[in-house]
Amino acid sequence: MTATLASPASVQAHRDPNVRRWLTAYTCSMLGDSVYYLALSWAAVRAGTAAQAGLVMSASALPRAVLMLGGGVLADRLGPRRVVVGSDAMRCAAVLAVAALLYLTSPGLWPLALLALVFGTVDAVFVPAVGALPARVTGPDQLARVQGMRGLAIRFASVVGAPLGGLGVAVGGAPAAFALAGALIAVSVPLLLSVRIRELPGDGADGPRGTARADLAAGLRHIRRHPVLAPLMLAIALGDLGFVGPLNVGLTLLADHRGWGAAGMGWVLAGFGVGAGAASLLLTVRGRLPRAGLVAGVTIVVGSLAIGALAYAPTLWAAVGTALLVGLLTGLSGAMCGALLQTQADPAYLGRVTAVSSLISLGFTPLSMPLAAAAIGVFGLGPVYVVSACVCALGGVVALVVPALRRAELPR
């Protein structure tokens, strides 16, 4: 039986026990993911060659990208909480099964590759459902604050998950690390079941009518015809496209070129993480920022300038400071874009809208990484960083020149 939240706007999200239960469940799930990826990479390296381990680690990407839009349809049909609970239960069972198999025998790479494929498939439905869930846990006026809280959970999981997984490997090898990942994911299931879900307009016991293909087409039409969502998706795509290359493969090459080494690259990434964490903390404490569309556009443009400047930082500590600024600005713009997606989308289409934005960020924009690496080899670091910054800035320009998006506000 689903309970309806009463007067969600009367309680700030970070003071709401219901939101805190959801946040704890989400954090446990993200921690489990971090531990799982470390355990998978360790087990794959131990069981095969470096090339084979790379194939295992990338095996989840294809099903996640191919099935993501279908996952959004499923989240809207069945309800996001049901899909998230089912996804976590399946991931938990798969991880624990591999932990037991590795403990009892040495089966080689095939169970690891199969696990990666299962994870990618389940992620394709998990990610859209997770994105559609906050709107049903709190009121529209608290969604920016929830985006900040979610950002803090992601940062916490990324910082704590790796050493926690390393501890599991040190204590009992890959089986222990996989078991730890499964246990963390398992904790999220009863917590999610205890979360009270708010009914939204368009939520129905029977779900959307028609075929899955028709539902997907309807979701895409909803985005294309919406005065805010359509340009917002374009802004997100351009912003991510210009951001991913320089802050991933580009940063590795920059640290190597400048002689900073792995430790220096770690400091730059730490600066970015601190900035992104500060943005999440600001939104958690502050809650709503006025003129969300304008803030998103300005922060994307200014953040793009910081991205371009990163290649010309004269010292390591200047690069760390620049990366902190990049993290702060991209953290703010990302949270504003996420909150606008949550509040502008028709609730009946929220899973499909989240699926499209997730596919852009997790499926398409990572393709820019090999292109960025190849371009750096031909043209050098500086020009590629500048071009990437210009592409990113175009996303902010879209947000600023489209009146409906520039004037978009979050609910009070």
C-alpha positions as CSV (number, residue, x, y, z in Angstrom):
1,M,0.0,0.0,0.0
2,T,1.5,3.4,-1.0
3,A,1.1,6.2,1.5
4,T,0.6,9.7,0.4
5,L,2.9,12.4,1.8
6,A,1.1,15.2,3.6
7,S,2.1,18.8,3.0
8,P,5.6,18.0,1.6
9,A,6.4,21.7,1.4
10,S,6.0,22.1,5.2
11,V,9.3,20.2,6.0
12,Q,12.7,21.1,4.5
13,A,14.1,18.0,2.8
14,H,17.2,17.7,5.0
15,R,15.0,17.7,8.1
16,D,12.4,15.2,6.7
17,P,12.9,11.6,8.0
18,N,11.3,10.2,4.9
19,V,13.9,12.0,2.7
20,R,16.6,10.9,5.0
21,R,15.6,7.3,4.7
22,W,15.6,7.6,0.9
23,L,19.0,9.3,1.0
24,T,20.5,6.6,3.3
25,A,19.2,3.9,0.9
26,Y,20.6,5.8,-2.1
27,T,24.0,6.2,-0.4
28,C,24.2,2.5,0.5
29,S,23.4,1.6,-3.1
30,M,26.1,4.0,-4.4
31,L,28.6,2.7,-1.9
32,G,27.8,-0.9,-3.0
33,D,28.4,0.2,-6.6
34,S,31.8,1.7,-5.8
35,V,32.9,-1.4,-3.9
36,Y,31.6,-3.6,-6.8
37,Y,33.6,-1.8,-9.5
38,L,36.8,-2.0,-7.5
39,A,36.2,-5.8,-6.8
40,L,35.4,-6.4,-10.4
41,S,38.5,-4.7,-11.7
42,W,40.7,-6.5,-9.1
43,A,39.2,-9.9,-9.9
44,A,39.4,-9.3,-13.7
45,V,43.1,-8.3,-13.5
46,R,43.9,-11.4,-11.4
47,A,42.0,-13.7,-13.7
48,G,43.2,-12.5,-17.1
49,T,45.4,-10.1,-19.0
50,A,45.1,-6.3,-18.8
51,A,43.3,-6.2,-22.2
52,Q,40.8,-8.9,-21.0
53,A,40.2,-7.0,-17.8
54,G,39.5,-3.9,-19.8
55,L,36.9,-5.7,-21.9
56,V,35.2,-7.0,-18.7
57,M,35.1,-3.5,-17.2
58,S,33.5,-2.1,-20.3
59,A,31.0,-5.0,-20.8
60,S,28.3,-3.1,-18.9
61,A,28.4,0.0,-21.1
62,L,26.7,-1.4,-24.2
63,P,23.5,-2.9,-22.6
64,R,23.2,0.2,-20.4
65,A,23.3,2.5,-23.4
66,V,21.1,0.4,-25.7
67,L,18.4,-0.3,-23.1
68,M,18.4,3.0,-21.2
69,L,15.3,4.5,-23.0
70,G,13.4,1.3,-22.5
71,G,14.3,1.5,-18.8
72,G,12.6,4.9,-18.7
73,V,9.4,3.5,-20.1
74,L,9.5,0.7,-17.5
75,A,10.0,3.2,-14.7
76,D,6.9,5.2,-15.9
77,R,4.9,2.0,-16.3
78,L,5.6,0.3,-13.0
79,G,6.6,3.3,-10.8
80,P,10.2,4.2,-10.0
81,R,10.2,2.9,-6.4
82,R,9.2,-0.6,-7.6
83,V,11.8,-0.6,-10.3
84,V,14.6,0.7,-8.0
85,V,13.8,-2.0,-5.4
86,G,13.7,-4.7,-8.0
87,S,17.0,-3.5,-9.6
88,D,18.8,-3.4,-6.2
89,A,17.5,-6.9,-5.4
90,M,18.7,-8.3,-8.7
91,R,22.1,-6.6,-8.4
92,C,22.5,-7.9,-4.9
93,A,21.7,-11.4,-5.9
94,A,24.1,-11.3,-8.9
95,V,27.0,-9.9,-6.9
96,L,26.5,-12.4,-4.0
97,A,26.3,-15.3,-6.4
98,V,29.6,-14.3,-8.0
99,A,31.1,-13.9,-4.5
100,A,30.1,-17.4,-3.6
101,L,31.4,-18.8,-6.9
102,L,34.8,-17.1,-6.5
103,Y,35.0,-18.3,-2.9
104,L,34.3,-21.9,-3.9
105,T,36.3,-22.2,-7.1
106,S,38.4,-20.2,-9.7
107,P,36.1,-20.0,-12.7
108,G,38.1,-17.5,-14.7
109,L,36.7,-14.4,-16.5
110,W,33.4,-15.7,-17.8
111,P,31.3,-15.1,-14.6
112,L,32.9,-11.6,-14.2
113,A,31.9,-10.7,-17.8
114,L,28.4,-12.1,-17.2
115,L,28.1,-10.1,-14.0
116,A,29.2,-6.9,-15.8
117,L,26.5,-7.6,-18.5
118,V,23.9,-8.1,-15.9
119,F,24.9,-4.9,-14.1
120,G,24.7,-2.9,-17.3
121,T,21.3,-4.3,-18.1
122,V,19.9,-3.6,-14.6
123,D,21.5,-0.1,-14.6
124,A,19.5,0.7,-17.8
125,V,16.3,0.5,-15.7
126,F,17.8,1.6,-12.4
127,V,19.2,4.9,-13.5
128,P,16.0,6.4,-15.0
129,A,14.0,5.1,-12.0
130,V,16.4,6.7,-9.5
131,G,16.1,10.0,-11.3
132,A,12.3,9.9,-11.2
133,L,12.1,9.0,-7.6
134,P,12.9,12.3,-5.8
135,A,9.8,14.0,-7.1
136,R,7.7,11.3,-5.3
137,V,9.7,11.6,-2.1
138,T,9.5,15.3,-1.4
139,G,7.6,18.4,-2.7
140,P,8.6,20.4,-5.8
141,D,9.9,23.2,-3.7
142,Q,12.5,20.9,-2.1
143,L,13.9,19.3,-5.3
144,A,16.9,21.6,-5.6
145,R,17.8,20.7,-2.0
146,V,17.4,17.0,-2.7
147,Q,19.7,17.4,-5.8
148,G,22.3,18.8,-3.5
149,M,21.8,16.0,-1.0
150,R,22.1,13.5,-3.8
151,G,25.3,15.1,-5.0
152,L,26.8,14.8,-1.5
153,A,25.8,11.1,-1.4
154,I,27.6,10.5,-4.7
155,R,30.7,12.3,-3.5
156,F,30.7,10.4,-0.2
157,A,30.3,7.1,-2.0
158,S,33.2,7.9,-4.4
159,V,35.5,8.9,-1.6
160,V,34.7,6.1,0.9
161,G,33.8,3.3,-1.6
162,A,37.3,2.8,-3.0
163,P,39.1,2.4,0.3
164,L,36.2,0.3,1.6
165,G,36.5,-2.0,-1.4
166,G,40.3,-2.1,-0.9
167,L,39.8,-3.2,2.7
168,G,37.5,-6.0,1.6
169,V,40.1,-7.2,-0.9
170,A,42.8,-7.0,1.7
171,V,40.8,-9.0,4.2
172,G,39.4,-11.7,2.0
173,G,40.2,-11.1,-1.7
174,A,37.7,-10.5,-4.4
175,P,35.0,-12.8,-2.8
176,A,35.0,-10.7,0.3
177,A,34.8,-7.4,-1.6
178,F,31.9,-8.7,-3.8
179,A,30.1,-9.9,-0.6
180,L,30.6,-6.4,0.9
181,A,29.2,-4.8,-2.2
182,G,26.2,-7.1,-2.1
183,A,25.5,-6.4,1.6
184,L,25.6,-2.7,1.0
185,I,23.2,-2.9,-1.9
186,A,21.0,-5.2,0.2
187,V,20.7,-2.6,3.0
188,S,19.0,-0.2,0.5
189,V,16.1,-2.5,-0.2
190,P,14.3,-2.4,3.2
191,L,15.0,1.3,3.5
192,L,13.4,2.0,0.1
193,L,10.4,-0.1,1.1
194,S,9.9,2.0,4.2
195,V,10.0,5.3,2.2
196,R,6.5,6.9,1.8
197,I,5.8,7.8,-1.8
198,R,3.8,10.8,-2.9
199,E,1.2,10.3,-5.6
200,L,1.8,12.6,-8.6
201,P,-0.7,13.6,-11.3
202,G,-0.6,10.9,-14.0
203,D,0.3,8.1,-11.6
204,G,-2.1,5.3,-12.1
205,A,-2.5,1.8,-10.9
206,D,-2.6,0.5,-14.5
207,G,0.3,2.6,-15.8
208,P,0.4,4.0,-19.3
209,R,-1.7,2.3,-22.0
210,G,-0.4,1.1,-25.3
211,T,2.9,-0.6,-26.4
212,A,6.3,0.2,-24.9
213,R,7.3,1.6,-28.3
214,A,4.3,3.9,-28.3
215,D,5.1,5.0,-24.8
216,L,8.7,5.8,-25.7
217,A,7.6,7.8,-28.8
218,A,5.2,9.7,-26.6
219,G,8.0,10.5,-24.1
220,L,10.3,11.8,-26.9
221,R,7.5,13.9,-28.3
222,H,6.9,15.4,-24.8
223,I,10.6,16.5,-24.7
224,R,10.7,17.7,-28.3
225,R,7.5,19.9,-27.9
226,H,8.3,21.2,-24.4
227,P,9.5,24.8,-24.4
228,V,12.0,24.2,-21.5
229,L,12.9,20.5,-21.8
230,A,14.0,20.5,-25.4
231,P,16.6,23.3,-25.1
232,L,17.6,22.0,-21.7
233,M,18.5,18.6,-23.2
234,L,20.6,20.4,-25.8
235,A,22.3,22.5,-23.1
236,I,23.1,19.4,-21.1
237,A,24.4,17.5,-24.2
238,L,26.7,20.4,-25.2
239,G,27.9,21.0,-21.6
240,D,28.7,17.4,-21.0
241,L,30.3,17.0,-24.4
242,G,32.8,19.8,-23.7
243,F,33.4,18.7,-20.1
244,V,34.0,15.0,-20.3
245,G,37.1,14.9,-22.5
246,P,39.2,17.5,-20.6
247,L,38.3,16.3,-17.2
248,N,39.0,12.6,-17.9
249,V,41.5,11.5,-20.5
250,G,42.7,15.2,-21.0
251,L,43.6,15.5,-17.3
252,T,45.7,12.4,-17.4
253,L,47.6,13.7,-20.4
254,L,47.9,17.1,-18.9
255,A,49.4,15.7,-15.6
256,D,51.9,13.6,-17.6
257,H,52.9,16.5,-19.9
258,R,53.5,18.9,-17.0
259,G,55.3,16.2,-14.9
260,W,52.8,16.3,-12.1
261,G,52.5,12.5,-12.1
262,A,49.7,10.5,-10.6
263,A,49.9,12.3,-7.3
264,G,49.4,15.6,-9.0
265,M,46.5,14.4,-11.0
266,G,45.0,13.1,-7.8
267,W,45.3,16.6,-6.3
268,V,43.6,18.2,-9.3
269,L,40.8,15.6,-9.1
270,A,40.5,16.3,-5.3
271,G,40.1,20.0,-6.1
272,F,37.3,19.2,-8.5
273,G,35.7,17.0,-5.9
274,V,35.8,19.6,-3.2
275,G,34.3,22.2,-5.5
276,A,31.5,19.9,-6.6
277,G,30.9,18.9,-3.0
278,A,30.7,22.6,-2.0
279,A,28.1,23.1,-4.6
280,S,26.0,20.2,-3.3
281,L,26.4,21.5,0.2
282,L,25.3,25.0,-0.8
283,L,22.1,23.6,-2.3
284,T,21.5,21.3,0.6
285,V,21.7,24.2,3.0
286,R,20.3,27.0,0.8
287,G,17.6,24.9,-0.9
288,R,16.1,26.9,-3.7
289,L,18.1,29.3,-5.9
290,P,16.1,31.9,-7.7
291,R,16.2,32.2,-11.5
292,A,17.3,28.6,-12.0
293,G,17.5,28.7,-15.8
294,L,19.6,31.9,-15.7
295,V,21.9,30.4,-13.0
296,A,22.3,27.2,-15.1
297,G,23.3,29.2,-18.2
298,V,25.7,31.6,-16.4
299,T,27.5,28.8,-14.5
300,I,27.9,26.7,-17.6
301,V,29.5,29.6,-19.5
302,V,31.8,30.6,-16.6
303,G,32.6,27.0,-15.9
304,S,33.6,26.5,-19.5
305,L,36.1,29.4,-19.2
306,A,37.6,27.6,-16.2
307,I,37.8,24.4,-18.2
308,G,39.8,26.2,-21.0
309,A,42.1,27.8,-18.4
310,L,43.0,24.5,-16.8
311,A,45.4,23.6,-19.7
312,Y,47.3,26.9,-19.1
313,A,47.6,26.7,-15.3
314,P,51.2,27.6,-14.6
315,T,51.6,25.4,-11.5
316,L,50.0,22.4,-10.0
317,W,48.3,24.4,-7.3
318,A,46.9,26.8,-9.8
319,A,45.5,23.8,-11.6
320,V,44.0,22.5,-8.3
321,G,42.4,25.9,-7.7
322,T,41.0,26.0,-11.3
323,A,39.7,22.5,-10.9
324,L,37.9,23.5,-7.7
325,L,36.2,26.3,-9.5
326,V,35.2,23.9,-12.3
327,G,33.7,21.6,-9.8
328,L,31.8,24.3,-8.0
329,L,30.3,25.8,-11.2
330,T,29.6,22.5,-12.9
331,G,28.1,21.2,-9.7
332,L,25.7,24.2,-9.5
333,S,24.8,24.0,-13.2
334,G,24.3,20.2,-13.0
335,A,22.0,20.5,-10.0
336,M,20.0,23.3,-11.5
337,C,19.5,21.3,-14.7
338,G,18.5,18.2,-12.8
339,A,16.0,20.1,-10.6
340,L,14.5,21.8,-13.7
341,L,14.1,18.4,-15.4
342,Q,12.3,17.1,-12.3
343,T,9.9,20.1,-12.1
344,Q,9.3,20.9,-15.7
345,A,8.6,17.3,-16.9
346,D,5.1,16.0,-16.8
347,P,5.1,13.4,-13.9
348,A,3.8,10.7,-16.2
349,Y,6.9,11.1,-18.4
350,L,9.5,11.7,-15.7
351,G,11.2,8.2,-16.1
352,R,11.5,8.7,-19.9
353,V,12.8,12.2,-19.5
354,T,15.4,11.0,-17.0
355,A,16.3,8.2,-19.3
356,V,17.1,10.6,-22.2
357,S,19.2,12.9,-20.0
358,S,21.0,9.9,-18.6
359,L,21.6,8.4,-22.0
360,I,23.2,11.8,-23.1
361,S,25.5,11.9,-20.0
362,L,26.3,8.1,-19.7
363,G,26.0,6.9,-23.2
364,F,26.8,9.6,-25.8
365,T,29.2,12.1,-24.2
366,P,31.8,9.5,-23.1
367,L,32.4,8.8,-26.8
368,S,34.2,12.2,-26.8
369,M,37.0,10.8,-24.7
370,P,38.8,8.8,-27.4
371,L,38.2,11.8,-29.8
372,A,39.8,14.2,-27.3
373,A,42.8,11.9,-26.8
374,A,43.3,11.6,-30.6
375,A,42.9,15.4,-31.0
376,I,45.4,16.1,-28.2
377,G,47.9,13.9,-30.0
378,V,47.6,15.9,-33.2
379,F,46.9,19.5,-32.0
380,G,48.2,19.6,-28.4
381,L,46.6,20.1,-25.1
382,G,45.9,23.9,-25.3
383,P,43.8,24.0,-28.5
384,V,41.8,20.9,-27.6
385,Y,41.0,22.3,-24.1
386,V,39.9,25.6,-25.7
387,V,37.7,23.9,-28.3
388,S,36.1,21.7,-25.6
389,A,35.5,24.8,-23.5
390,C,33.8,26.5,-26.5
391,V,31.5,23.4,-27.0
392,C,30.7,23.5,-23.3
393,A,30.0,27.2,-23.4
394,L,27.5,26.7,-26.3
395,G,25.4,24.8,-23.8
396,G,25.3,27.8,-21.5
397,V,24.5,30.1,-24.5
398,V,21.5,27.9,-25.4
399,A,20.2,28.3,-21.8
400,L,20.7,32.0,-22.0
401,V,19.2,32.7,-25.5
402,V,16.1,30.6,-25.2
403,P,13.6,32.8,-23.3
404,A,11.6,29.9,-21.8
405,L,14.7,28.2,-20.4
406,R,16.4,31.4,-19.2
407,R,13.3,32.5,-17.3
408,A,12.6,29.0,-15.9
409,E,12.1,29.0,-12.1
410,L,12.0,26.3,-9.5
411,P,8.8,26.0,-7.4
412,R,8.8,28.1,-4.2
